[in-house]
């Protein structure tokens, strides 16, 4: 990285012991954990190959991410190229004058037929940069690291610069926190809270697969998101997040989510997610387990660790139910379909996505709730969802060394519960039948109530002021605007004969059921008049209330469910 302000990583790869006439070298098209083909090779330039003695070799590009290097009678040769890195996210790479962040799959290539070969990586930081943080194991020299395979190399991001490094030990394992960016917080408090969350996360599966772990934290003006890796994670947070109780809990929720991934998906995984095919989509119906149940456990871990009170936990659960049930797409797309189509839908939402899709994160979270409560009820409070993850860990990760199939997951649930839930999986996981939350929560002595979100009418559309134009940004399935023909990107010219203003726009948001709103819109450069009658708002809000006198059986389920 000799000129970091230009945003280029310069890479040289030395290959030894390749006696063939040619070797194909590849770059991944996606990053495991982020299910979208991102075409990382679009940022590659200047690809060259030479013999160990410096003689140029013939190179032919075969397709978008494959280069064929012809090296007859030259078993050892070098490849060099540059990578433009100017997208700061947890799934891409970035460099500027302040720091470098490297995601392996977007920078490093590999010999196509020898992905499992080990490698040594020497990092040459820009002038003045003094820190390299990565989960790769140290090599023979400073800023030198070793990877047992390309999978490990690709799965070990690097933060390079002058960042601060915090340290703590959880469950006997050393943890580091590489803190990039300006932030104001008590480092001791951050470390103490993260340690508490990590130790609680360890208790879920009860087995520690780690000998080290790294958090890379990017403190930015705007942040939000994370990506899991085998021995590390990268988190993006707003730099002011630590200053409020709500912000700190949000940060710790992200910590819990990404950290629990070191079991769920990095080791306990669907069969399709490893070994990875970096050339194309890796399809699975099970992201509602890998991501949705990780989201479920992020809240469970915070509650068990005392970060969330019981009332806060129940409040978040009620909000999670409302989020799913108020999404029209929940009645169109199943959790399994959402998982399978992540590659073409979840990461590429359009203005109609809310009407046609449901997030495997949010739906999987609620499937986890239902299964956890039903397992606890079936076993009279003796077992719960933790025991399913323990069984999967032992059976498939430790003993078989592979992922599980869809059926094997259902079988594991049945083994722990002593009861099969095939109808639930068929109807509410692979189908769109509503989840019976009330019965499941009743097992724990909780009453679920719902009420209309508002008593006012609604047009069923959302609006945004863009460059002085009031535009329609989305239309809700089966709402008044949907049925009348108000379109996304329509520009609102007149509302009941008046120009859009703060007051007139309010009449678009709410009013009496049956009220008629006259709109003049501009569509394709031409005016159009519409009259829309407001309908009742279909959205509902939920509330959870504990029973005043729960039975002994309900108390046992509640205690097991909340991990006590």
N, C-alpha and C positions, 0 to 999 in steps of 0.2 A: 504493500500500500504506500508507494513512494510519494504520491500526490493526493492525499485523502480528500482535498477540496474538489477534486474532479470526480469522485465517487467510484473509482475503479479499484477492484482487487486484481492483482496480477498473480497468476497461478502457473506453476511449473510442476508437472507430474513426471516422475522418473519411474519407468517400468523395467523390471529385470526378470529374465528367465522366460521370455516369450519367443520360442523358436519358430513359430508359424510364419507364413509368407506375409500375413497381415493381421492386424488386431483392430477390432471395432471398439471405439471409445464412446461412451454415452453420458448424457446428463439427464437426470430425472425430469419428468414433466409435472410432478406434484410433490408435496411434502406430507408424509404420513401425519395424520391427526387433523389435516385440513383438506376436506374431500372435494377438491376442485382441481382440474387440470390447469396449471398456471403457465405452462410453456416457458420454463426458466431459461431454455436455450436462446430465447429471443434477446437476452442481455449479453450473449457471448460474442466476442469479436477477436480477430487476429489469431485464429487457431493455426498453429504450426506444429510440425514434428521434425525431430532431428535424431541422428544417431548419437550414441554416447560420445563420439568423436566430433560432433558438431555438423555433420553433413546433413543437408536438408533431405527429408523424406517426402514421397508423394502422399497427398491427402485427398480423399474424396468424401464429400458429404453425401450420405445415403438417404437421409430423411431429416426431419426437423431437429432431431436430438442425437443423431449418430454420425460419427466421423470414422472413416476407414483409413487407418494408417498402414501403408505398405512398407515393410521393413525386412525384405528377404535377407536371410543369413545374419540378421542383426537382432539377437535375442534381447539386447538392452537398448532402450531408446527413450527419448524425452518428448513430452507434449507440453506446449505452452499456449496460454490464451488469457484474455482479459474479460472480466465480468463487471458490467455496469450495475451498481448497487445504490439505488436511491429511492427505495420504498421501505419506510420504517414501519414494519408490522411484525407480528410474532412468527409469520410464515414466510417472510422474504428476507432479503439482506439489504444492508444500508451502510453507507459511509459518508462522512463529511469531515470538516476540519476538527470536529470535537471528539468523534469516536467512530468505531467500526462495529457493526453487528453482523455476524455471519451465520446463516442457516445452511448447513452442509449440503442439502439437496439442491440448493440454488447456486452453489459455487463449485462444488467438487464433482468431478467426473469419475467414471470407473470403467475398467475393461469389461466389456459386455459379458464375456463367458467366465469371468473370474471375480465375481462380486464378493465372494467370501474370503478373498485374500486380505491379509493384514496390511497395514500401512503405517508409516511414520510421517508426521506432519510438523514441519518447521514454520513457525509464524514469525514474520519480520514486521513488527509494529512500526507505524509511522514515527518520524522523529519526535521525541518528547513524550511518546506514549509509553507507559511503564507497567501496565497491567494487561494480562490475558486471563480471562476466566472461562473455563470450559470444564465439562465433566470427563473429557478424555483423560486417560491416565498419563502421567508425566513420562517423557522419553529421556534420552541420554543427555540432552543439553537444555539450556534456558529457552523457554518458549517452544519446546519440542514435545510432541505428544504422540501416543501410540493408539491405534485403533485395531481391534481384532478382525474387523471386516468392514466392508463399505457400509453395511447397515448401521454399524456403531458410529462410523465417521459421519454419516448423514444425520444421525440422531443425536449429535452432540454440538449444539450451537456454541458460538464464541462471542464474548463481549471483549472488545479491545480498546484500550484508552487509558484514562487516568482515574477511573471510577473508584469509589469506596467499596471495601469488602467487609461485610459483617460476618460473624461466625457464631454458631451455637451447636450443641450436641443434643440430639433427640433419639431416644431409644438406643443409646450407645453408638450412634452413627454421627460423624462430623458433617455439619451442613454449612455451606457458605451462601451469602447473599451478596451478589454483585449489584450495587446500587448506582445506576447511571442517571445523571441529571440532577438538577437542583430540586431540593425538597426541604421542608421544615418539619422535623419530627424528632422525638426522643428515640435514638437508635436502640437504647436498652429496652424500651417498651416494645418497639417493633419486634426485636429479637425474642423477647419473652412471650409475646402473643403468638408469634409464628411457631415457637417451640411447643407451646401448649396445643396448638392445632395439629402439628405434625405428630405429636405423641398420641393424641386421640385418634388420629387417622390410622396409626399403626395397630390400634386395638381392634379395628374392624376385622381384618383378616387374621391378625395375630401372628403373622410371620414377617420377618424383616429381610427383604431381598437385597438390602443396600450395604455398602461399605463406605459410601460417600454420596453427597447430593448437593446440587447447585441450583439456587434460584437466581436467574438474571431478571432484574427489575428495571424497567425503563420508566422513569419519572418524567412525564411529558405534560404539555399544556392540556391536551386531551388524551385520555387513555381508556382502556377497557378491553380486556381480552387476554388470553393466554394460550400457550401451546405446550403440550406435554412431550417429554422425552424420557429415555430409559433411566437416566440418572440425573435429570435436570428438567427445568421448565423455564420458559420466558414469560414474564408478566408485563403488561402495559397498564399503567395507572396514571390518573391525573395527579400532578405533583402536590396538590392541596388535599388529597384524599385522607391523609393521616390526621388532619386538624379537627375533625368532628367525630362523634361517636358513630354516626351512621356511615361516614366515609371509611372509618377504620373497620367496621364490620363488613362493609362491601369488599375492602381489600382482603380481609381474612377469609371471606367466602371464596374469592378467586384463588387464594393460596390453597384452601382446602380442596377445591375442585381439581386444580392442576396436580396437586400432590397426590390425591387419591388415584389419579390416573397411573401412578407408578405400579399399582396393582391392576386396576381395571383398565384394560386395553393394552398396556405395555407388557403385561404378563398374563393376566386373565383376559383372553381375547377371542373374538369370533375367528373361525378358521380362515376366513378370507383375508384377514388383516395380518398377514405374515406367514412366511417370508414375503416381502413386498415385491410387487411388480411395479417398477418405477416408470414403465413405458406407457401405462394406460390406467383407466379406472379400476379400482379393486372393490367390487360390489359386495355388499352385505345387507341383510335385512335387520341387522342387530345394533345399529348405532343408538337405538333407544336404550340399549343396555350400556354400551360403551360410553356414551355421552349423557343420556338422560339419567341413568342411575348414578353416574358420577355427580351430576347436579343434585340429585336426591341426597346423596351422601354428604355433599358439601354443607347442606343445611343441617343434616343429622350430626355431623362432626362438630359444627359450631354449637349446637344445642347441648351435646354431650360434654363439650369442653367448658360449658358455662358462658360462652360468648353471647349466645342468645338465651333469653329467658324462655320458659315454656310458652308463655303468652305470645312472645315474639315469634317463636317457631310456628305456633298454630295460626298466627296472623299471616305469616308468609305462605303457609299451606293453603289457607283460604284464598289468598290472592292468586296463587298458582292455579287453583281450580278455576277461578274466574277467568284468568288469562286464556286457558285452554277452551273453556266452555263458551266464551264470548268470541271465539275465533271461528268464523263460518267454515274455514277450511278443515276444521276438526271433523266436520260431518262429510267431508269429501275424500280426504286422504288419511290412511291408517298410519300408525307409528312405523310399521314395517315398510310401507311404501315410502314414507318420508325418508327413512334410512337409505333405502335402495336408490332413490332418486336424488340424494343429496348432491351428486355430481352435476346435475343439470338444473336443479331447482333451488335448494336451500341457499347456496352461495350466489345464486343469480336471480334474486327476487325481482318481480316487476310490480306494476301498480295493482295487479289482480292477485298477487300471491296470498294475501290474507284471506281471500275468498276460496282458494283452492288448496292451500297447504296447511300443515300443522308442523311445528318444530319438534324434531325427535328429542331435543333437549327437554322442552316443557312437558310433552306427552310422556316421555320416558320417566321423568321425575314422578308423575302421578301413577304410572304403572308400578313403579317401585314402591310407592306408598301403599297401593292396594295389595301387592304381593307380600310386603312386609307384615301388614296387619293380618292378612289371611293366613300366613304361615304361623304367626304367633297364636292366632285363635285355634288353628288346627292342632297345634302342639300344646295347647293349654298353657301358653306363656313360657314354654321351655326352649323354643328355637325361634329364629327370625331370619331376615334376609342376610345378615352377616354370615350365617352358617352356610348359605348357598355359595357365597363368594369363597368361603374357606374350602368347601368341597370342590369347586371349580379350580381353585389354586392348586390343591393337592393332586387332583385327578388329571388335569390337562396340562398345567404348567410344569409341575414338579415331576410327575411320573411319565406322562406321555410326551411332554415337550412339544405340544401343539395347541392349536386353538380348538374351540368347541363348535359343533354345528347348532343350527336352530333347535333341532329335536333334542340334542344333548343338553341344551340349556333348560328346556322344559322338563326333561327327565331329572335334572339336578334339583329343580324346585320341588318336584314331586317326591324325590327321595328325602329331602329335608322335612317337608310338610307331612309326609305320610298320606298324601292325598293329591290327586291330579287336578289341574286347573285347565284342562284342554279346551273347554268351552270358552273360558275367559281369553285364552290366547287366540283362539280362532275368531272370536267375535270382537274383542276390544283391543287386540294387539295387531292381528293381521286383518281385522275388519274395523269398522267405524262405529260399532255399537257403543253407546255412552257407558262409561265406567260407573258402576254402582258405588260411589264414594260413601254414601250415607250408611249402608250396611257395614262396610269395612270399618269406618270410623266408629260405628256403634260398638264394635267389638272392644274398643278401648274406652268405652264410656263417654264418647263424644257425640254431640248432636250437631248436624250440619243443617243450617237454615239458609234460605236464599230469599232475596227481595229484589224488585226492580232497581236498577242502578239509578234511574231518574224517573220521575212521573211526567216529564215533559215529552213533547214529540221531537222527532228528528228527521232530517232529510236523508240520513244514511250516506253522507259524503264528507270528505275532508278537504280543506282549502289551505292554500299557502300564498303569501304575498311575495312575488318574485319580481324584482326590478320594477316595483310599482304596479304590477299586474296581479289581480286576484285570480288564481288558477285552481281548478279542481285537481287534487292530487290522488284521490282514491274514491271509489264508490263501493258501498257495502252490498254484498249479495242479498237479493230479495228485499232491499230497502226501497224507500220512496224514490230516490234518485235513480236507482238501478232499474226499477220498473217503468219510470217515466222517460228515461233516455238521456239523463245528464252524463256527460262523458268526461273521463280524465283528460286533462289539458284544455278543457273549455275555459275561456277567459270570461269571468263574470263582469258584464258591463253595467247592468242595472239590477237592483234588488227592489222589487215593488215600486218600480219607476224612479228610484233614487240611485245615485252613484254609490259604489261601495264605500262605507265609512265604518268606523269602529262600532257605531250603533246599528247600522244596517246589517253588518256582518253577523252580529249577535242573533239576528232573526234567522240566519242560516243554520246556526248551531243548535238552537232550541226554541221551542214555542209550544203552543197548545196542540194536542193531537187533533188532526182534521184541519188545521190552519192551512190555507193555500198561499204559497209563495210564488210570486211572478218573477221570473228571471229572464233577462236578456243576456245571451252569451255570444261570444265570438268563436266560431269554429271554422278552421280552414280559411280564415280571413273574412268570413261572412257572418252577419248577425243572425241569431235564431232566438225565438221566443219559446219559453217553456213555463208551464204551470205545474207545481208539485205540491201535493197535499202531504203534510207531515204525518208520519206513522208513529206509533208507540215505540220507544227505544227497546229493542229486544235484549239488551245486555242486562246481566244480573250481577249482584254482589253476594258474596258468601260470608258466613260467620260460623265459627266453631265454638261451642260451649261445652265445658265438662259437665258431666252429670253430678248432681248434688250428692247422691249416695250411690256411687258405682258398686257393682257387685264384685265379689272376690275375683271372679274370672276376668272381669273387665280391668281390674287393677293389675292383674298379672300381665295381660296383653299390653296395657299402657306402659308398664315398667319395662317389658322386653322391647317394645317398639322404640322407646326413647333411649334404649341402650343402658338402662340402669340395672 
